[in-house]
Amino acid sequence: MQALIFDFDGLILDTETPDYQSWQEVYKRYGVEFPLEKWAQIVGGRGASEFDPFDYLEELVGEPVDRDAIWIERRKYNAELITRQPILPGVVDYLDDAKELNLKLGVASSSPECWVHGHLTRLGMLDYFDAIKTSDDVEKEKPDPALFLRVLEALNAAPDQAIVFEDSPNGVLGAKRAGIFCVAVPNPLTAKLSLDHADLVLGSLAEMSLAEVLAEKEKRT
């Protein structure tokens, strides 16, 4: 074992539930619903879908909407919700344990670099990571494997020397396509989605220690 690779949104910090909630509020104002199965198409990456929440909203209401005004108001509400979110359970323990084991740490995120670096800096976590790759570093996002392969390259690790921690179906699929053992750790939103293609599924990182996950990987590979 050489490296651990973490998703950011929904795995380190639950930004996905606030994002969905903020869109639900927009749809509610127009008297329509925004079903989870629609949002699920783009959770964790847009590589598998061209779904656009604005297009779908306009389809439901039957007329154009003021996209600029909605975007500004929704992002403000989303930011307020995110600032209330704590680092998810077990994350810091995993990072500390990984450092003690001299494992390299990476982030593979379908969000932009400014988003990931900004939040990690705000949370005091940026210095934990040896490599951070984002949507700015690849042409295709998850479930394409490119992000994971770029992190592996930066960490000088082979696929069988790493573990990926993901929370979304798109992320898990991308990790598996890269040939990496993947642990799914869903947040309250993605827990409603199918993660059966992961090698291991945990309720949270506090459910099993890093040592136990490493041992589980050895048994299964």
Buried (B, 14 or more C-beta within 10 A) or exposed (E): BBBBBBBBBBBBBBBBBBBBBBBBBBBEEBEBEBEBEBBBBBBBBBBBBEEEBBEBBBEBEEEEBEEEEBEEBBEEBBEEBBEEBEBBEBBBEBBEBBEEEEBBBBBBBBBEBEBBBEBBEEBEBBEBBBBBBBBEBBEBBBBBBBBBBBBBEBBEBEBEBBBBBBBBBBBBBBBBBBBBBBBBBBBEBBEEBEBEEBBBBBEEBBEBBBEEBBEBBEEEE
